[in-house]
Amino acid sequence: MAKLTPSRLDGVYGMRKFTADDIHDKADAVVQQIADPKNTDDPKWLWRWAKKLNWLARKKEKAREHKARHRKGI
């Protein structure tokens, strides 16, 4: 499996244009897909993908907090 890097997420899926909340919603949709009886994807793969999406969303949240602190001069 290819490594998850910011450039891969941005280049392949365009995650840079989504907010952290949007990415959390996408991760929730992936988790809900696991319970779907029509799902043909491997549940382990879906769990890993949801975990990576949540990781990216948390990274975006930290960046937003960091930028806000710098703007305030803290």
N, CA, C and O atoms as CSV, one atom per row, in Angstrom:
chain,resi,resn,atom,element,x,y,z
A,1,MET,N,N,0.840,-1.178,0.000
A,1,MET,CA,C,0.000,0.000,0.000
A,1,MET,C,C,0.886,1.243,0.000
A,1,MET,O,O,1.925,1.289,0.659
A,2,ALA,N,N,0.459,2.218,-0.735
A,2,ALA,CA,C,1.237,3.456,-0.815
A,2,ALA,C,C,1.215,4.184,0.519
A,2,ALA,O,O,0.240,4.115,1.267
A,3,LYS,N,N,2.293,4.875,0.799
A,3,LYS,CA,C,2.386,5.630,2.048
A,3,LYS,C,C,1.490,6.864,1.978
A,3,LYS,O,O,1.322,7.479,0.925
A,4,LEU,N,N,0.925,7.199,3.122
A,4,LEU,CA,C,0.069,8.362,3.214
A,4,LEU,C,C,0.930,9.588,3.459
A,4,LEU,O,O,1.549,9.715,4.515
A,5,THR,N,N,0.972,10.476,2.504
A,5,THR,CA,C,1.729,11.714,2.650
A,5,THR,C,C,0.803,12.865,2.293
A,5,THR,O,O,-0.169,12.682,1.559
A,6,PRO,N,N,1.099,14.039,2.805
A,6,PRO,CA,C,0.246,15.182,2.460
A,6,PRO,C,C,0.156,15.417,0.957
A,6,PRO,O,O,-0.905,15.785,0.455
A,7,SER,N,N,1.241,15.213,0.240
A,7,SER,CA,C,1.192,15.443,-1.200
A,7,SER,C,C,0.314,14.410,-1.883
A,7,SER,O,O,-0.376,14.731,-2.851
A,8,ARG,N,N,0.327,13.174,-1.396
A,8,ARG,CA,C,-0.526,12.150,-1.992
A,8,ARG,C,C,-1.997,12.482,-1.735
A,8,ARG,O,O,-2.825,12.380,-2.640
A,9,LEU,N,N,-2.314,12.873,-0.520
A,9,LEU,CA,C,-3.701,13.212,-0.223
A,9,LEU,C,C,-4.141,14.443,-0.993
A,9,LEU,O,O,-5.288,14.526,-1.430
A,10,ASP,N,N,-3.249,15.387,-1.162
A,10,ASP,CA,C,-3.638,16.586,-1.889
A,10,ASP,C,C,-3.689,16.311,-3.382
A,10,ASP,O,O,-4.621,16.745,-4.060
A,11,GLY,N,N,-2.702,15.599,-3.900
A,11,GLY,CA,C,-2.636,15.373,-5.332
A,11,GLY,C,C,-3.682,14.412,-5.844
A,11,GLY,O,O,-4.271,14.647,-6.899
A,12,VAL,N,N,-3.930,13.327,-5.113
A,12,VAL,CA,C,-4.849,12.311,-5.589
A,12,VAL,C,C,-6.296,12.669,-5.238
A,12,VAL,O,O,-7.183,12.567,-6.085
A,13,TYR,N,N,-6.529,13.076,-4.025
A,13,TYR,CA,C,-7.898,13.294,-3.573
A,13,TYR,C,C,-8.235,14.756,-3.318
A,13,TYR,O,O,-9.396,15.067,-3.051
A,14,GLY,N,N,-7.285,15.648,-3.387
A,14,GLY,CA,C,-7.550,17.057,-3.211
A,14,GLY,C,C,-8.012,17.422,-1.819
A,14,GLY,O,O,-8.921,18.238,-1.669
A,15,MET,N,N,-7.404,16.831,-0.784
A,15,MET,CA,C,-7.841,17.062,0.583
A,15,MET,C,C,-7.517,18.463,1.086
A,15,MET,O,O,-8.065,18.892,2.102
A,16,ARG,N,N,-6.656,19.168,0.408
A,16,ARG,CA,C,-6.278,20.509,0.853
A,16,ARG,C,C,-7.467,21.466,0.810
A,16,ARG,O,O,-7.543,22.398,1.611
A,17,LYS,N,N,-8.386,21.242,-0.109
A,17,LYS,CA,C,-9.518,22.154,-0.239
A,17,LYS,C,C,-10.612,21.894,0.787
A,17,LYS,O,O,-11.536,22.701,0.896
A,18,PHE,N,N,-10.548,20.793,1.548
A,18,PHE,CA,C,-11.561,20.472,2.546
A,18,PHE,C,C,-11.143,20.971,3.920
A,18,PHE,O,O,-9.955,21.033,4.237
A,19,THR,N,N,-12.129,21.323,4.726
A,19,THR,CA,C,-11.856,21.718,6.104
A,19,THR,C,C,-11.723,20.467,6.962
A,19,THR,O,O,-12.027,19.362,6.514
A,20,ALA,N,N,-11.268,20.647,8.192
A,20,ALA,CA,C,-11.128,19.524,9.108
A,20,ALA,C,C,-12.487,18.879,9.372
A,20,ALA,O,O,-12.582,17.656,9.476
A,21,ASP,N,N,-13.528,19.687,9.481
A,21,ASP,CA,C,-14.867,19.138,9.713
A,21,ASP,C,C,-15.340,18.295,8.530
A,21,ASP,O,O,-15.962,17.249,8.714
A,22,ASP,N,N,-15.041,18.756,7.319
A,22,ASP,CA,C,-15.398,17.985,6.129
A,22,ASP,C,C,-14.686,16.634,6.124
A,22,ASP,O,O,-15.280,15.613,5.778
A,23,ILE,N,N,-13.429,16.635,6.505
A,23,ILE,CA,C,-12.659,15.393,6.500
A,23,ILE,C,C,-13.154,14.451,7.595
A,23,ILE,O,O,-13.202,13.237,7.397
A,24,HIS,N,N,-13.523,15.012,8.759
A,24,HIS,CA,C,-14.121,14.174,9.805
A,24,HIS,C,C,-15.413,13.542,9.303
A,24,HIS,O,O,-15.686,12.376,9.591
A,25,ASP,N,N,-16.206,14.298,8.559
A,25,ASP,CA,C,-17.449,13.758,7.997
A,25,ASP,C,C,-17.161,12.631,7.013
A,25,ASP,O,O,-17.870,11.625,6.985
A,26,LYS,N,N,-16.119,12.803,6.207
A,26,LYS,CA,C,-15.739,11.742,5.263
A,26,LYS,C,C,-15.302,10.476,6.009
A,26,LYS,O,O,-15.634,9.363,5.602
A,27,ALA,N,N,-14.555,10.657,7.100
A,27,ALA,CA,C,-14.121,9.514,7.899
A,27,ALA,C,C,-15.322,8.812,8.517
A,27,ALA,O,O,-15.364,7.582,8.569
A,28,ASP,N,N,-16.299,9.587,8.987
A,28,ASP,CA,C,-17.510,8.988,9.550
A,28,ASP,C,C,-18.282,8.204,8.498
A,28,ASP,O,O,-18.838,7.145,8.791
A,29,ALA,N,N,-18.315,8.720,7.281
A,29,ALA,CA,C,-18.994,8.017,6.195
A,29,ALA,C,C,-18.298,6.692,5.880
A,29,ALA,O,O,-18.954,5.695,5.580
A,30,VAL,N,N,-16.971,6.689,5.950
A,30,VAL,CA,C,-16.222,5.452,5.703
A,30,VAL,C,C,-16.524,4.433,6.794
A,30,VAL,O,O,-16.683,3.248,6.503
A,31,VAL,N,N,-16.606,4.879,8.048
A,31,VAL,CA,C,-16.911,3.970,9.155
A,31,VAL,C,C,-18.326,3.423,8.998
A,31,VAL,O,O,-18.559,2.242,9.256
A,32,GLN,N,N,-19.267,4.254,8.583
A,32,GLN,CA,C,-20.638,3.787,8.373
A,32,GLN,C,C,-20.715,2.789,7.220
A,32,GLN,O,O,-21.576,1.910,7.214
A,33,GLN,N,N,-19.838,2.922,6.270
A,33,GLN,CA,C,-19.803,2.009,5.126
A,33,GLN,C,C,-19.467,0.587,5.575
A,33,GLN,O,O,-19.887,-0.378,4.938
A,34,ILE,N,N,-18.719,0.453,6.656
A,34,ILE,CA,C,-18.338,-0.872,7.148
A,34,ILE,C,C,-19.577,-1.660,7.541
A,34,ILE,O,O,-19.651,-2.859,7.276
A,35,ALA,N,N,-20.557,-1.005,8.171
A,35,ALA,CA,C,-21.765,-1.687,8.634
A,35,ALA,C,C,-22.758,-1.968,7.511
A,35,ALA,O,O,-23.715,-2.717,7.708
A,36,ASP,N,N,-22.547,-1.387,6.354
A,36,ASP,CA,C,-23.470,-1.569,5.235
A,36,ASP,C,C,-23.375,-3.003,4.709
A,36,ASP,O,O,-22.279,-3.460,4.384
A,37,PRO,N,N,-24.499,-3.722,4.619
A,37,PRO,CA,C,-24.449,-5.108,4.126
A,37,PRO,C,C,-24.034,-5.212,2.656
A,37,PRO,O,O,-23.573,-6.267,2.221
A,38,LYS,N,N,-24.191,-4.146,1.900
A,38,LYS,CA,C,-23.808,-4.168,0.481
A,38,LYS,C,C,-22.336,-3.846,0.279
A,38,LYS,O,O,-21.858,-3.837,-0.856
A,39,ASN,N,N,-21.614,-3.583,1.350
A,39,ASN,CA,C,-20.211,-3.197,1.266
A,39,ASN,C,C,-19.363,-4.352,0.736
A,39,ASN,O,O,-19.452,-5.475,1.231
A,40,THR,N,N,-18.551,-4.067,-0.262
A,40,THR,CA,C,-17.661,-5.092,-0.814
A,40,THR,C,C,-16.202,-4.829,-0.460
A,40,THR,O,O,-15.335,-5.648,-0.762
A,41,ASP,N,N,-15.923,-3.691,0.178
A,41,ASP,CA,C,-14.550,-3.349,0.559
A,41,ASP,C,C,-14.157,-4.088,1.833
A,41,ASP,O,O,-15.005,-4.466,2.641
A,42,ASP,N,N,-12.865,-4.281,1.987
A,42,ASP,CA,C,-12.331,-4.937,3.174
A,42,ASP,C,C,-12.510,-4.023,4.386
A,42,ASP,O,O,-12.067,-2.875,4.344
A,43,PRO,N,N,-13.143,-4.494,5.466
A,43,PRO,CA,C,-13.356,-3.652,6.653
A,43,PRO,C,C,-12.050,-3.145,7.268
A,43,PRO,O,O,-12.001,-2.023,7.771
A,44,LYS,N,N,-11.004,-3.952,7.233
A,44,LYS,CA,C,-9.714,-3.510,7.784
A,44,LYS,C,C,-9.187,-2.315,6.998
A,44,LYS,O,O,-8.673,-1.359,7.578
A,45,TRP,N,N,-9.316,-2.375,5.685
A,45,TRP,CA,C,-8.861,-1.280,4.851
A,45,TRP,C,C,-9.669,-0.024,5.150
A,45,TRP,O,O,-9.107,1.068,5.241
A,46,LEU,N,N,-10.980,-0.169,5.304
A,46,LEU,CA,C,-11.826,0.977,5.594
A,46,LEU,C,C,-11.488,1.588,6.949
A,46,LEU,O,O,-11.470,2.812,7.085
A,47,TRP,N,N,-11.219,0.749,7.961
A,47,TRP,CA,C,-10.824,1.264,9.281
A,47,TRP,C,C,-9.528,2.043,9.182
A,47,TRP,O,O,-9.395,3.116,9.771
A,48,ARG,N,N,-8.565,1.502,8.435
A,48,ARG,CA,C,-7.285,2.205,8.275
A,48,ARG,C,C,-7.482,3.531,7.553
A,48,ARG,O,O,-6.882,4.535,7.935
A,49,TRP,N,N,-8.307,3.549,6.523
A,49,TRP,CA,C,-8.535,4.772,5.772
A,49,TRP,C,C,-9.224,5.814,6.653
A,49,TRP,O,O,-8.881,6.995,6.606
A,50,ALA,N,N,-10.193,5.376,7.452
A,50,ALA,CA,C,-10.871,6.308,8.359
A,50,ALA,C,C,-9.885,6.861,9.386
A,50,ALA,O,O,-9.935,8.043,9.727
A,51,LYS,N,N,-8.999,6.014,9.870
A,51,LYS,CA,C,-7.991,6.462,10.841
A,51,LYS,C,C,-7.067,7.506,10.206
A,51,LYS,O,O,-6.720,8.497,10.849
A,52,LYS,N,N,-6.671,7.291,8.961
A,52,LYS,CA,C,-5.796,8.236,8.278
A,52,LYS,C,C,-6.513,9.551,7.996
A,52,LYS,O,O,-5.909,10.620,8.086
A,53,LEU,N,N,-7.785,9.480,7.658
A,53,LEU,CA,C,-8.542,10.699,7.430
A,53,LEU,C,C,-8.688,11.490,8.727
A,53,LEU,O,O,-8.560,12.714,8.726
A,54,ASN,N,N,-8.955,10.800,9.826
A,54,ASN,CA,C,-9.052,11.484,11.118
A,54,ASN,C,C,-7.711,12.093,11.519
A,54,ASN,O,O,-7.667,13.174,12.106
A,55,TRP,N,N,-6.634,11.408,11.205
A,55,TRP,CA,C,-5.293,11.932,11.478
A,55,TRP,C,C,-5.068,13.228,10.699
A,55,TRP,O,O,-4.555,14.208,11.240
A,56,LEU,N,N,-5.454,13.220,9.434
A,56,LEU,CA,C,-5.285,14.412,8.606
A,56,LEU,C,C,-6.155,15.559,9.128
A,56,LEU,O,O,-5.717,16.709,9.155
A,57,ALA,N,N,-7.374,15.249,9.536
A,57,ALA,CA,C,-8.257,16.290,10.064
A,57,ALA,C,C,-7.681,16.885,11.338
A,57,ALA,O,O,-7.727,18.100,11.530
A,58,ARG,N,N,-7.138,16.044,12.210
A,58,ARG,CA,C,-6.539,16.557,13.446
A,58,ARG,C,C,-5.323,17.429,13.127
A,58,ARG,O,O,-5.090,18.441,13.789
A,59,LYS,N,N,-4.561,17.041,12.128
A,59,LYS,CA,C,-3.400,17.825,11.710
A,59,LYS,C,C,-3.842,19.198,11.204
A,59,LYS,O,O,-3.191,20.203,11.489
A,60,LYS,N,N,-4.944,19.242,10.457
A,60,LYS,CA,C,-5.473,20.511,9.976
A,60,LYS,C,C,-5.965,21.370,11.141
A,60,LYS,O,O,-5.783,22.588,11.135
A,61,GLU,N,N,-6.587,20.738,12.141
A,61,GLU,CA,C,-7.047,21.482,13.315
A,61,GLU,C,C,-5.870,22.087,14.072
A,61,GLU,O,O,-5.930,23.240,14.500
A,62,LYS,N,N,-4.805,21.314,14.235
A,62,LYS,CA,C,-3.620,21.820,14.921
A,62,LYS,C,C,-3.011,22.985,14.152
A,62,LYS,O,O,-2.573,23.966,14.753
A,63,ALA,N,N,-2.982,22.883,12.834
A,63,ALA,CA,C,-2.431,23.968,12.016
A,63,ALA,C,C,-3.278,25.232,12.153
A,63,ALA,O,O,-2.744,26.338,12.230
A,64,ARG,N,N,-4.594,25.061,12.183
A,64,ARG,CA,C,-5.478,26.217,12.347
A,64,ARG,C,C,-5.255,26.877,13.708
A,64,ARG,O,O,-5.209,28.103,13.807
A,65,GLU,N,N,-5.116,26.054,14.766
A,65,GLU,CA,C,-4.851,26.589,16.104
A,65,GLU,C,C,-3.503,27.306,16.155
A,65,GLU,O,O,-3.372,28.361,16.775
A,66,HIS,N,N,-2.510,26.722,15.500
A,66,HIS,CA,C,-1.176,27.318,15.470
A,66,HIS,C,C,-1.207,28.679,14.770
A,66,HIS,O,O,-0.616,29.645,15.254
A,67,LYS,N,N,-1.886,28.749,13.651
A,67,LYS,CA,C,-2.003,30.010,12.913
A,67,LYS,C,C,-2.733,31.052,13.741
A,67,LYS,O,O,-2.357,32.224,13.737
A,68,ALA,N,N,-3.775,30.634,14.454
A,68,ALA,CA,C,-4.526,31.576,15.279
A,68,ALA,C,C,-3.652,32.107,16.427
A,68,ALA,O,O,-3.732,33.289,16.762
A,69,ARG,N,N,-2.825,31.251,17.026
A,69,ARG,CA,C,-1.926,31.704,18.082
A,69,ARG,C,C,-0.909,32.692,17.552
A,69,ARG,O,O,-0.597,33.679,18.218
A,70,HIS,N,N,-0.384,32.441,16.358
A,70,HIS,CA,C,0.613,33.342,15.778
A,70,HIS,C,C,0.005,34.696,15.432
A,70,HIS,O,O,0.661,35.729,15.569
A,71,ARG,N,N,-1.226,34.691,14.994
A,71,ARG,CA,C,-1.876,35.961,14.654
A,71,ARG,C,C,-2.105,36.812,15.898
A,71,ARG,O,O,-2.046,38.040,15.844
A,72,LYS,N,N,-2.369,36.141,17.024
A,72,LYS,CA,C,-2.578,36.866,18.274
A,72,LYS,C,C,-1.271,37.284,18.915
A,72,LYS,O,O,-1.256,38.124,19.815
A,73,GLY,N,N,-0.174,36.703,18.455
A,73,GLY,CA,C,1.135,37.058,19.002
A,73,GLY,C,C,1.467,36.343,20.291
A,73,GLY,O,O,2.273,36.827,21.085
A,74,ILE,N,N,0.853,35.195,20.504
A,74,ILE,CA,C,1.117,34.435,21.739
A,74,ILE,C,C,2.322,33.555,21.551
A,74,ILE,O,O,2.710,32.835,22.471
